[in-house]
Amino acid sequence: MEYTIWQQIFLALKNQGIDVYAPGMYVGECTSPYVVLKSSGLTDTNTISSTLATYDIMCYVPKNRYDYLEEYKAKVKNALDTLFPMLRDEHTETSDFYDDGKKAHMVSMTYGNYRKKAR
């Protein structure tokens, strides 16, 4: 069985001991760091043969662990580096913010997978 890119990202994070969830799957307040993995679209690269599929990697840490956010983000990036060159850091990150519903600090990063255009 061949895994999708989303599944491969999910497994790479899981295999590195990172708690990872699909959107809407994490329930309740944040009590330990975790990642939400979301497919965020497909973009034409203005080339003849490629498109760019992007994935949002949303890192959450508990409200009292803001000091761990950068370290956790680096841990997640290291896990994703194992998928290079299939998956590339797009060097796009949101500024961190506090999610009152989850009682967590969150930062989001974007990764991309270049793929052949479907005809």
Disulfide bonds with the S-S distance in Angstrom:
none
